[in-house]
Amino acid sequence: MGTRIYGLSGSGLDVDALVKQLMDAKRTQYNTLYKKKIQLEWKKAEYNTYYNKLTEFRNLVFESKLSANLMPKTVTSSNSGAVTAKANADAGNFTHSITVSQLADGVKLASSGPITTGDSKATLAEQFGLSGDPFTIKLTNGSKSKEITVDPNMSIYELVSAINNAGLDIRASYDANIDRFFLATTNTGSASGIDFTGSSPEGIDFLQDKLKINILDENGQPHRGQDAIVNLDGANLTLSSNTFTVSGVTYTLHGVTGDNPVNIVVNTDIDKIIENVKSFVNKYNELLEAINSELNETYYKDYLPLTDEEMAELKEAQVKAWEEKARSGLLRRDPILRSLVTAMRNSFMDSVAGLTGKYRNASSIGISTSSYTEGGKLYVDENKL
């Protein structure tokens, strides 16, 4: 005989209500877990914010330790029209004397007159009346050399592009307004130059007769650049560039001085040092203030994240106001941030291990804290610094 299962329809129990109570209990458990999850996500986002702030500050600490920031230099020139200079931290505080007899230069060539003979500049054939097969122009600049193929069907702008893309440190250009072709080296010194040796006869004819370029100098030799000739602190120097560095000082030559020496005075830039220190201290105080503010922010335990259903029952302004309080104080008295603040403050209060003498900590050079209630904020005594 089979087992019979009787329904509850006649039992007097409200099945729907029972099911709803069970579902509400589960929903409450789910909402509790959901709100804790949202809180953890918010807390994680806050940690990420401070991770980024600390990374930025760590980079600042690294930059502040560079000699360029710790010992910047100021440089003055008695004739900035002829010579200017800048110095790195390794440069000694000294007055240098320099005379310039000759500037370094490259080679600059230009058409001796207007070059177009045709009615159109669409192709070299139309612009110059060229015909026949392509020919070659060989360009050499120092150790770099390349043959450029010139096709009568190409335009003068395509020729310019071919030269500029040849990797020769030679720059070509054509100015249609004055109808001139230009060639110039981008490097300087006696090793630079523009040499057309090896070009085909048609190429030589094109350069001389069509582009009106003097392919040789006044001595009948390929064009060469020139070195700079200077006397620095009694030492005669021949240099391929107008910018050079000696003993931490980088000189830039602008003109010939003749027999009149230029004085380059190098000193420690005290104002810049103080500015750098103050900037660093301000960034430190900003970070410390942000962390202390987070640690002391009010926590509203009755304001938990809202579920979608709860949000649907509120206006947008109400949701925003609720979430502001729900997000507040999530890192209040956080042990990680508290230990960080302690470490930051100790780093400025403690003496540096291994140092002896008068200057062993920040306060000895004019960087100190004030009242404990300010949470470790630093102040700079400029006179002491």
C-alpha positions as CSV (number, residue, x, y, z in Angstrom):
1,M,0.0,0.0,0.0
2,G,1.5,3.4,-1.0
3,T,2.4,6.2,1.4
4,R,0.2,9.2,1.2
5,I,1.4,12.8,1.7
6,Y,-1.3,15.2,2.9
7,G,-1.1,18.9,2.2
8,L,-1.3,21.7,4.7
9,S,-4.3,23.4,3.2
10,G,-6.4,22.4,6.1
11,S,-3.9,22.9,8.8
12,G,-4.6,26.6,9.4
13,L,-1.0,27.5,8.7
14,D,-0.2,30.6,6.5
15,V,2.3,28.9,4.1
16,D,3.0,32.1,2.2
17,A,3.8,34.0,5.3
18,L,6.1,31.3,6.5
19,V,7.9,31.2,3.2
20,K,8.2,35.0,3.2
21,Q,9.7,35.0,6.7
22,L,12.3,32.5,5.7
23,M,13.1,34.5,2.6
24,D,13.3,37.7,4.6
25,A,15.8,36.1,7.0
26,K,17.9,34.9,4.1
27,R,17.6,38.3,2.4
28,T,18.8,40.0,5.6
29,Q,21.8,37.7,5.8
30,Y,22.5,38.4,2.1
31,N,22.2,42.1,2.6
32,T,24.5,42.0,5.6
33,L,27.2,40.2,3.6
34,Y,26.6,42.5,0.6
35,K,27.1,45.6,2.7
36,K,30.3,44.2,4.3
37,K,31.5,43.4,0.8
38,I,30.9,47.0,-0.3
39,Q,32.6,48.3,2.8
40,L,35.7,46.2,2.1
41,E,35.7,47.4,-1.5
42,W,35.6,51.0,-0.4
43,K,38.3,50.4,2.2
44,K,40.5,48.8,-0.5
45,A,39.9,51.9,-2.7
46,E,41.1,54.1,0.2
47,Y,44.2,52.0,0.7
48,N,44.9,52.3,-3.1
49,T,44.6,56.1,-2.8
50,Y,47.2,56.2,-0.1
51,Y,49.4,53.7,-2.0
52,N,49.5,56.1,-4.9
53,K,50.1,59.1,-2.7
54,L,53.0,57.2,-1.0
55,T,54.4,56.1,-4.4
56,E,54.4,59.7,-5.5
57,F,56.1,60.9,-2.3
58,R,58.7,58.1,-2.6
59,N,59.6,59.3,-6.0
60,L,59.9,62.8,-4.6
61,V,62.2,61.6,-1.9
62,F,64.4,59.9,-4.6
63,E,64.5,63.1,-6.6
64,S,65.3,65.2,-3.6
65,K,68.4,63.1,-2.9
66,L,69.9,63.8,-6.3
67,S,72.9,66.1,-6.1
68,A,71.3,68.5,-8.6
69,N,68.6,69.2,-6.0
70,L,70.8,69.0,-2.9
71,M,73.6,71.2,-4.3
72,P,72.3,73.3,-7.2
73,K,74.6,75.8,-8.8
74,T,74.1,79.3,-10.2
75,V,76.3,80.4,-13.1
76,T,76.8,84.0,-14.4
77,S,78.6,85.1,-17.5
78,S,80.3,88.5,-18.0
79,N,79.3,88.3,-21.7
80,S,76.3,86.1,-22.2
81,G,76.2,87.2,-25.9
82,A,79.5,85.2,-26.4
83,V,79.4,82.4,-23.8
84,T,76.7,81.1,-21.5
85,A,77.1,78.2,-19.0
86,K,75.4,76.0,-16.5
87,A,76.9,73.8,-13.8
88,N,76.0,70.5,-12.1
89,A,76.4,69.7,-8.5
90,D,80.0,68.4,-9.1
91,A,81.2,71.7,-10.3
92,G,83.4,73.7,-7.9
93,N,82.6,77.2,-6.9
94,F,85.1,78.9,-9.2
95,T,85.6,81.7,-11.7
96,H,86.6,80.4,-15.1
97,S,88.1,82.5,-17.9
98,I,87.4,81.7,-21.5
99,T,88.1,83.2,-24.9
100,V,86.6,82.1,-28.2
101,S,88.7,82.5,-31.4
102,Q,86.4,80.5,-33.7
103,L,83.0,78.9,-33.4
104,A,82.3,75.3,-34.6
105,D,80.2,75.2,-37.8
106,G,78.9,72.8,-40.3
107,V,78.5,73.2,-44.1
108,K,75.7,75.3,-45.6
109,L,75.2,75.3,-49.4
110,A,72.5,77.3,-51.3
111,S,71.6,77.9,-54.9
112,S,73.4,80.9,-56.3
113,G,70.3,82.2,-58.0
114,P,66.7,81.1,-59.0
115,I,66.7,77.6,-60.4
116,T,63.4,76.9,-62.1
117,T,63.5,77.1,-65.9
118,G,60.2,75.5,-66.8
119,D,56.6,76.5,-66.4
120,S,55.7,73.8,-63.8
121,K,57.3,72.3,-60.7
122,A,55.3,69.0,-60.8
123,T,58.4,67.0,-61.8
124,L,62.1,67.6,-62.3
125,A,61.6,67.1,-66.0
126,E,59.1,69.9,-66.2
127,Q,60.9,72.2,-63.7
128,F,64.4,71.8,-65.3
129,G,63.8,70.3,-68.7
130,L,65.4,67.0,-67.7
131,S,65.0,63.9,-69.8
132,G,66.4,60.5,-70.1
133,D,67.1,57.8,-67.5
134,P,67.5,58.2,-63.7
135,F,71.0,59.2,-62.5
136,T,72.7,59.2,-59.1
137,I,74.1,61.8,-56.7
138,K,76.5,60.5,-54.1
139,L,76.5,62.4,-50.8
140,T,79.2,61.9,-48.1
141,N,79.3,63.5,-44.6
142,G,82.2,62.3,-42.6
143,S,82.0,58.5,-42.4
144,K,78.4,58.4,-43.8
145,S,77.8,58.0,-47.5
146,K,74.9,57.2,-49.7
147,E,73.8,57.3,-53.4
148,I,70.6,59.2,-54.1
149,T,68.7,58.1,-57.2
150,V,67.3,61.1,-59.1
151,D,64.4,60.3,-61.5
152,P,63.3,63.1,-63.8
153,N,59.7,62.0,-63.1
154,M,60.1,62.8,-59.4
155,S,59.4,66.3,-57.9
156,I,61.9,68.5,-56.2
157,Y,60.1,67.8,-52.9
158,E,60.5,64.1,-53.4
159,L,64.3,64.7,-53.9
160,V,64.3,66.7,-50.7
161,S,62.6,63.9,-48.8
162,A,65.1,61.3,-50.3
163,I,68.1,63.3,-49.0
164,N,66.5,63.9,-45.6
165,N,65.7,60.2,-45.1
166,A,69.2,59.0,-46.1
167,G,70.6,59.2,-42.6
168,L,73.5,61.3,-43.5
169,D,73.0,64.2,-41.0
170,I,72.4,66.4,-44.1
171,R,69.3,68.4,-44.3
172,A,67.8,69.5,-47.7
173,S,65.1,72.0,-48.4
174,Y,63.6,74.0,-51.2
175,D,62.0,77.4,-50.8
176,A,59.5,78.0,-53.7
177,N,59.1,81.7,-52.8
178,I,62.7,82.5,-53.6
179,D,63.2,79.5,-55.8
180,R,66.4,78.2,-54.1
181,F,67.6,74.8,-53.1
182,F,69.5,74.4,-49.7
183,L,71.8,71.7,-48.2
184,A,73.2,71.9,-44.7
185,T,74.9,69.5,-42.3
186,T,73.1,69.0,-38.9
187,N,76.5,68.2,-37.2
188,T,79.4,70.6,-36.8
189,G,83.2,70.4,-36.6
190,S,86.0,69.6,-39.1
191,A,84.8,66.0,-39.4
192,S,81.5,67.2,-40.9
193,G,81.1,68.0,-44.6
194,I,79.3,67.6,-47.8
195,D,81.2,65.7,-50.5
196,F,79.7,64.9,-53.9
197,T,82.6,62.7,-55.0
198,G,81.3,59.6,-56.7
199,S,78.2,61.2,-58.3
200,S,77.5,60.4,-61.9
201,P,78.3,63.0,-64.6
202,E,74.6,63.6,-65.0
203,G,74.4,64.1,-61.2
204,I,77.3,66.6,-61.2
205,D,75.6,68.5,-64.1
206,F,72.3,68.6,-62.2
207,L,73.9,69.9,-59.0
208,Q,75.9,72.6,-60.8
209,D,73.8,73.7,-63.7
210,K,70.3,73.0,-62.5
211,L,70.4,73.4,-58.7
212,K,73.3,76.0,-59.0
213,I,75.2,74.5,-56.1
214,N,79.0,75.0,-55.8
215,I,80.1,71.4,-55.3
216,L,83.7,72.5,-54.2
217,D,84.9,75.2,-51.9
218,E,87.1,78.1,-52.9
219,N,90.2,75.9,-52.8
220,G,88.7,73.3,-55.1
221,Q,88.1,70.9,-52.2
222,P,85.0,69.2,-50.9
223,H,83.2,71.4,-48.4
224,R,84.2,70.8,-44.7
225,G,83.0,72.2,-41.4
226,Q,85.2,73.8,-38.8
227,D,86.0,73.2,-35.2
228,A,85.6,75.7,-32.3
229,I,88.8,77.1,-31.0
230,V,88.8,78.3,-27.4
231,N,91.2,79.0,-24.5
232,L,89.7,77.8,-21.2
233,D,91.6,78.7,-18.0
234,G,94.8,78.8,-20.0
235,A,94.2,75.5,-21.9
236,N,93.9,75.7,-25.7
237,L,91.0,73.5,-26.9
238,T,89.8,72.4,-30.3
239,L,86.2,71.2,-30.2
240,S,83.7,69.9,-32.7
241,S,80.7,71.4,-31.0
242,N,79.8,74.8,-29.6
243,T,78.5,73.1,-26.5
244,F,80.9,71.1,-24.3
245,T,81.4,70.2,-20.6
246,V,84.5,70.5,-18.6
247,S,84.7,69.7,-14.8
248,G,80.9,69.8,-14.3
249,V,80.4,73.1,-16.2
250,T,78.6,73.0,-19.6
251,Y,79.6,75.9,-21.8
252,T,77.7,77.1,-24.9
253,L,79.5,79.3,-27.4
254,H,77.5,82.0,-29.2
255,G,80.2,84.3,-30.6
256,V,83.9,85.1,-31.0
257,T,85.4,87.1,-28.1
258,G,88.7,88.1,-29.6
259,D,91.2,88.9,-26.9
260,N,88.6,89.8,-24.3
261,P,88.1,86.9,-21.9
262,V,84.6,86.0,-20.6
263,N,84.4,85.3,-16.9
264,I,82.1,82.4,-15.9
265,V,81.4,82.5,-12.2
266,V,80.0,79.3,-10.5
267,N,78.5,79.5,-7.0
268,T,76.2,77.4,-4.8
269,D,72.6,78.4,-5.4
270,I,71.4,78.9,-1.8
271,D,68.0,80.3,-2.7
272,K,67.3,77.2,-4.9
273,I,68.4,74.8,-2.1
274,I,66.0,76.5,0.4
275,E,63.2,76.5,-2.3
276,N,63.8,72.7,-2.9
277,V,63.8,71.9,0.9
278,K,60.6,74.0,1.5
279,S,58.9,72.3,-1.5
280,F,59.8,68.9,-0.1
281,V,58.6,69.8,3.4
282,N,55.3,71.1,2.0
283,K,54.7,67.8,0.2
284,Y,55.5,65.9,3.4
285,N,53.1,68.0,5.4
286,E,50.3,67.5,2.8
287,L,50.7,63.8,2.9
288,L,50.9,63.7,6.7
289,E,47.8,65.9,7.0
290,A,45.9,63.7,4.7
291,I,46.7,60.6,6.6
292,N,46.0,62.2,10.0
293,S,42.7,63.4,8.7
294,E,41.9,59.9,7.6
295,L,42.8,58.5,11.0
296,N,40.6,61.0,12.8
297,E,37.7,61.0,10.4
298,T,34.3,60.3,12.1
299,Y,32.9,56.8,11.7
300,Y,29.1,56.5,11.4
301,K,28.4,52.9,12.4
302,D,24.7,53.2,11.7
303,Y,25.3,54.3,8.1
304,L,26.1,51.1,6.0
305,P,26.2,50.9,2.2
306,L,22.8,50.9,0.6
307,T,21.4,48.0,-1.4
308,D,19.8,48.6,-4.8
309,E,16.4,48.3,-3.3
310,E,17.2,50.8,-0.6
311,M,18.6,53.3,-3.1
312,A,15.4,53.0,-5.2
313,E,13.4,54.3,-2.3
314,L,15.5,57.4,-1.9
315,K,16.2,60.6,-3.9
316,E,19.6,61.1,-5.5
317,A,20.6,63.8,-3.0
318,Q,19.6,61.5,-0.1
319,V,21.7,58.6,-1.6
320,K,24.7,60.9,-2.0
321,A,24.4,62.3,1.6
322,W,24.0,58.7,3.0
323,E,27.0,57.4,1.1
324,E,29.2,60.3,2.3
325,K,28.6,59.2,5.9
326,A,28.8,55.5,5.0
327,R,32.3,56.0,3.5
328,S,33.4,58.2,6.3
329,G,35.9,56.8,8.9
330,L,36.5,53.5,7.2
331,L,40.3,53.9,8.1
332,R,39.7,55.6,11.4
333,R,42.6,54.6,13.8
334,D,43.8,52.1,11.1
335,P,46.9,50.4,12.5
336,I,48.7,50.4,9.1
337,L,48.3,54.1,8.6
338,R,49.1,54.8,12.3
339,S,52.4,52.9,12.0
340,L,53.2,54.8,8.8
341,V,52.7,58.2,10.5
342,T,54.9,57.1,13.4
343,A,57.6,56.0,10.9
344,M,57.4,59.3,9.0
345,R,57.7,61.4,12.2
346,N,60.6,59.3,13.6
347,S,62.5,59.7,10.3
348,F,62.7,63.4,11.0
349,M,63.2,63.2,14.7
350,D,65.8,60.5,14.9
351,S,69.5,61.1,14.2
352,V,71.0,59.5,11.1
353,A,73.0,56.4,12.0
354,G,76.7,56.8,11.3
355,L,76.8,60.6,11.3
356,T,78.9,62.5,13.8
357,G,79.3,66.1,14.5
358,K,76.8,68.9,14.8
359,Y,74.5,68.0,11.9
360,R,73.0,64.6,12.6
361,N,69.2,65.1,12.2
362,A,66.7,67.3,10.5
363,S,66.3,69.7,13.5
364,S,70.0,70.5,13.4
365,I,69.7,72.0,10.0
366,G,66.4,73.9,10.7
367,I,63.7,71.4,9.9
368,S,61.6,70.6,13.0
369,T,58.1,69.9,14.4
370,S,56.1,72.2,16.5
371,S,53.2,71.3,18.9
372,Y,52.3,67.6,19.2
373,T,48.7,68.5,18.5
374,E,49.7,69.4,14.9
375,G,50.4,65.7,14.2
376,G,54.0,66.0,13.3
377,K,53.8,68.9,10.9
378,L,57.3,70.2,9.9
379,Y,58.5,73.8,9.8
380,V,61.6,75.2,8.1
381,D,63.9,77.8,9.8
382,E,65.4,79.4,6.6
383,N,68.1,81.2,8.5
384,K,69.2,78.0,10.2
385,L,69.0,76.1,7.0
